[in-house]
Amino acid sequence: VQLQASGGGLVQAGGSLRLSCAASGRTFSTYAMGWFRQAPGKEREFVATVSWSGGNTYYADSVKGRFTISRDNAKNTVYLQMNSLKPEDTSVYYCAAAPQGATMDRYEYDYWGQGTQVTVSS
């Protein structure tokens, strides 16, 4: 599975962005998908994950109620809708695919996209 993330950019605090992650390969629908982020000097951290069917989603406490993860298996794409953005959301955002199911553990993800920069100004 190859992943290509897009949709990042510069936005003011309180604004919104939608990230997309396009996957290649016919097995996309069998993978759980996740979004992670990494700020300079910090470890990569979990943001959100969605099961292969889209029926189960989990979020980091820091984004719960503001971010929504979804997927369209017909388009081989997973999305991250980010609302009410805060300066502390500034990071490089990565999408990833996990074969075993929706998980917050980054080590369970086998495939990673290249990352897209999100910058939130105050």
N, C-alpha and C positions, 0 to 999 in steps of 0.2 A: 504494500500500500504506500503510495506517495501522496504527501499532503502539501497543499499550498494555501497558506493563510494570507488574507488581505483585509482591507477595510480600516486599518489603523490611520491615525492622523493626529492633528492638533485640535483640541477643543477646549472651550472655557469650562470652568467648574459649573456643574449643574446641567451641562449639555449631555448629548447622547451620541453614541456611535454603534454601528453594527459590524461586527467582525464576521467574516466568512472563511470557511476552510473547505476547499475543494479536494476531493480524494479521487485518485485513479484506482482502477481495479474493480473487478466485479464482486469482491468480497466485502465491500464497505459495509453493507447492511448487517454483517455478522459481527462487527466490532462495536464495542462501546467507544464513545468519543469523549475527550476531555479538553478543557482549556486550562492552561497554566500561565503564570506570568513570572517574570524575573526582572527586578530592578537592579541597577548597578550596585555591586558590592553585596548583594543579597542572594540567598538561595532561591531556586525556582520553587514557586508555591502553587498549590492547587487553587483553582478558581471555581470550576464547575465541571460536571460530568453528566452524560446522558447514556442510557442503556441502548442496546442495538435497535430496539423497537421504538424508542422515544418515550416509553411509558414511565420510566423512572429517571428522575433528575436529583442531583445533590449539589449543594453550593457551600462554598466557604462562608463562614459567618460574616466576614467583612463585606461580602457582596450580596448577601441574601436580601431579597426584596428590591434590589436595584438592577441585578443582571438576570437575564433569562437565556438558558441554553435550549436549542432546539435542533432538529435535524430533518432533512428531506432525503430519504433514501433513494427516491427516484432521480434526484439530481446529484447524488453522492456528495452532499454538502451538509456541514454542520455550521450553526450560527451561534453567535454570542451577542445578544442585544444588551447594550450597556446604557443605563439611564442614570440620571443624577450623579454624574461622574464627579469624582473628587481628585484633588491634586495627588493624593496618595495612591490613586489607581494608575499613576504613570508607571509604565513598565513596557518591556517587550512581551507580547502575548504569543503563546505557542499553542497550537492544536496538536493533539496526539490521539493515537488509536490503541485500544487495549483489547486483546482477544478474549479475556476471561470474564468480562463484565464491568459494569460501571464501578469505578474505584477512585478514591482520592490519593492513592499511592502512586507516585510518579514512576516508581520502578516496575509497575505492572504494565506500563505502556511500552509497546514495542516500536512504534513508528511515531516520528515527530516531524512537524512542519518547520519551516525556516524562521518563523517569527514575524510579527508585525508590530511596529512601534506605536504605542498610544501615549500621548502627552496631554496632560490636563493642566491648564494654566489657572492660576488663582485670580 
